[in-house]
Amino acid sequence: MPKKSRPFTTPRALSAAIDAYFDSRTPSDRPTVTGLAMALGLNRRQLIGYGDDDDYADIVAMARARVEAFNENRLYDGNVTGTIFNLRNNFGWEDKRPAEAPNGAVTVVTGVPAADGEGSE
């Protein structure tokens, strides 16, 4: 099967179409990567594919950052479960975990004075 040609043949054309998507949104119309792709006449994978091309990578990265910023702002709303899921799975966010000592080493502190009344007879 022959490879389908790309609808956006210049970075400028893609950038203009992306700007039109964000400019046309209403306050209740939440931006998504898939919604952006559909507005561009692409599917999500095709849009991400443009991001793999050096000529388009910065444009796609900025568009994704705009969607990510919207989601980040939603963290201040009441019900954020879906937003957290989206940020983790589509934008690489992760919860911070406690730092572990290198090689599992444990530091033992000795000579700590006992609290008043403890350990003295």
C-alpha positions in Angstrom: 0.0 0.0 0.0 1.5 3.4 -1.0 2.3 5.8 1.8 -0.3 8.5 2.2 0.9 12.0 1.7 0.8 14.5 4.5 -1.9 17.1 4.4 0.5 19.8 5.9 3.4 20.2 3.6 5.0 23.1 5.5 5.5 23.8 9.2 3.9 27.2 8.7 0.7 25.5 7.4 0.6 23.1 10.4 1.2 25.9 12.8 -1.6 28.0 11.4 -4.0 25.1 11.6 -3.1 24.5 15.2 -3.5 28.1 16.1 -7.0 28.1 14.4 -8.0 25.1 16.6 -7.0 26.8 19.8 -8.5 30.2 18.7 -11.8 28.6 17.8 -12.4 26.9 21.2 -15.1 28.1 23.5 -14.5 28.1 27.3 -16.5 24.8 27.6 -14.6 23.2 24.8 -11.7 21.5 26.4 -8.6 21.0 24.2 -7.3 17.5 23.8 -4.5 16.0 21.7 -7.1 13.8 19.9 -9.5 16.8 19.4 -6.6 18.8 17.9 -5.7 15.9 15.6 -9.3 15.6 14.4 -9.6 19.3 13.8 -6.5 19.0 11.6 -8.0 16.1 9.7 -5.6 13.7 11.3 -5.7 10.9 13.8 -3.7 11.1 17.0 -0.9 8.9 15.7 -0.5 11.0 12.6 -0.2 14.2 14.6 2.4 12.6 16.9 4.1 11.4 13.7 4.5 15.0 12.6 6.3 15.5 16.0 8.9 12.9 14.9 9.9 15.1 12.0 12.6 17.7 12.9 10.8 20.3 10.8 7.6 20.0 12.7 8.7 18.7 16.1 8.8 22.1 17.9 5.3 23.0 16.6 3.8 19.7 17.7 5.6 20.0 21.1 4.2 23.5 21.7 0.7 22.3 20.7 0.9 19.4 23.2 2.2 21.8 25.8 -0.8 24.0 25.3 -3.1 21.0 25.9 -0.9 20.0 28.9 -1.2 23.5 30.4 -4.9 23.4 30.2 -4.9 20.0 32.0 -2.5 21.3 34.6 -4.8 24.2 35.3 -7.7 21.8 35.7 -5.9 20.3 38.7 -7.4 23.2 40.7 -10.9 22.1 39.9 -13.0 19.8 42.2 -12.9 16.4 40.5 -9.5 15.8 39.0 -9.2 12.1 38.7 -9.6 12.1 34.9 -7.2 15.0 34.6 -4.5 13.2 36.6 -5.0 10.1 34.5 -4.6 12.2 31.3 -1.4 13.9 32.6 0.2 10.6 33.7 -0.6 8.7 30.5 -0.3 11.3 27.8 2.2 13.8 29.2 4.6 11.6 31.3 3.7 13.0 34.7 4.3 10.8 37.7 4.0 10.9 41.4 7.2 11.5 43.3 8.3 8.6 45.3 10.5 8.7 48.4 14.2 8.8 47.5 16.0 5.5 48.2 19.6 5.4 49.5 22.1 4.2 46.9 22.6 0.4 46.9 20.0 0.1 49.6 22.4 1.5 52.2 21.0 2.5 55.6 22.6 5.1 57.8 22.4 4.4 61.5 22.6 7.4 63.8 24.0 6.7 67.3 24.5 8.8 70.3 21.1 10.4 70.1 20.1 11.7 73.6 17.1 10.1 75.2 14.0 12.1 75.8 13.5 13.4 79.3 12.9 10.6 81.7 13.7 7.8 79.2 16.7 5.5 79.6 17.8 6.9 83.0 17.6 5.0 86.2 
